[in-house]
Amino acid sequence: MKAQTIWLLVLLSAMMIAMLATPVARAVAFRIGMVDHPAPRKIHTRPIPLLGGTALYLAVLIALLVLEDRYNLPQLAGILVGATAISFLGIWDDRWGLRPLIKLAGQIAVAGVVMATGVMVSLFPWPILNVLITLLWLVGITNAFNLIDNMDGLSGGIGAVSAAFFLLLAALNGQYLVGTLSAAVLGACIGFLRYNFNPASIFMGDAGSLFLGFLMAVLGIKLRFPNNVAFVTWMVPVLVLGIPIFDTALVIFSRLRRGLNPLTTPGKDHLSHRLVRAGMTHREAVLTLYLAQAALGALALFIAMAGMLESYLIGTLVGGFALWALWRLEKPPFWEG
């Protein structure tokens, strides 16, 4: 069976499983009391169940285990073990709460396990530097999707857009495992968004956002470009995940500027919140960020096939615009003070 056929089957299966599992997760969440209650820093005005992440997890897991080629299961096993551990870490945090440092330590431990299975950046000739970059990427992207899960449909939608570009890049570069995993994530996100888009009837919670972020980070590392050099292609996953990365940078910069702890300070200071403050509705803000991520994904496609000069010209322009946006978003109408 052709790879494209397998990917389509995985995508459709994950989507259907997510659509069927999400209402069940919602009912279970209400029964066991796993709900997110309204609070001054939160947007929703009624209790919303939190177990949506389990539906995402089951959709990806079942679709992969049933339809993935048995030859690839050993490679996939380490990734799924890490994804399972990170998802259960999120469930524990949703149900009983975890201190930020304990949560971070758990993420580092999971990243270490996955790195031991061969999920590793190979950008530099010095192994220790590759280890540090891999650890920073895995933990950073995992938390970036956790942070961007601050508005109905935002984390799941950005995950869907990013997974779609990872799938396309995998197809163009003959990356079967990356394509299969991307298809599963894309299908699961689409199925889940049926219930999570504004107005959401269920949240993915930390169990879903950490799980999604972890898989996105792994996809960025596993993707390879046989026809281009690593000195250029390192920019591709950064752009495909550009909105979560920028949102995290914005929050850290803003909170440090205000003398606040960027890791433990909650607040409505994310990119989506600032767009709403500037006059957009919640839906408009979310859809705008979908489009922005799609534009960055298109640039990633260009860089994946371009030479060094063109790639670094685009990278410099994007980086310059990002720095300008960090400065501009700290001013009215996006922010006060």
Sequence and secondary structure as in RCSB ss.txt:
>XXXX:A:sequence
MKAQTIWLLVLLSAMMIAMLATPVARAVAFRIGMVDHPAPRKIHTRPIPLLGGTALYLAVLIALLVLEDRYNLPQ
LAGILVGATAISFLGIWDDRWGLRPLIKLAGQIAVAGVVMATGVMVSLFPWPILNVLITLLWLVGITNAFNLIDN
MDGLSGGIGAVSAAFFLLLAALNGQYLVGTLSAAVLGACIGFLRYNFNPASIFMGDAGSLFLGFLMAVLGIKLRF
PNNVAFVTWMVPVLVLGIPIFDTALVIFSRLRRGLNPLTTPGKDHLSHRLVRAGMTHREAVLTLYLAQAALGALA
LFIAMAGMLESYLIGTLVGGFALWALWRLEKPPFWEG
>XXXX:A:secstr
  HHHHHHHHHHHHHHHHHHHHHHHHHHHHHHT EE   TT S SS EE THHHHHHHHHHHHHHHHS GGGHHH
HHHHHHHHHHHHHHHHHHHHT   HHHHHHHHHHHHHHHHHTT     SS HHHHHHHHHHHHHHHHHHHHHH  
STTHHHHHHHHHHHHHHHHHHHHT HHHHHHHHHHHHHHHHHHHHHSSS S   HHHHHHHHHHHHHHHHHH   
TTS HHHHTHHHHHHTHHHHHHHHHHHHHHHHTT  TTT   S SHHHHHHHTT  HHHHHHHHHHHHHHHHHHH
HHHHHS HHHHHHHHHHHHHHHHHHHHHTTSTTT   
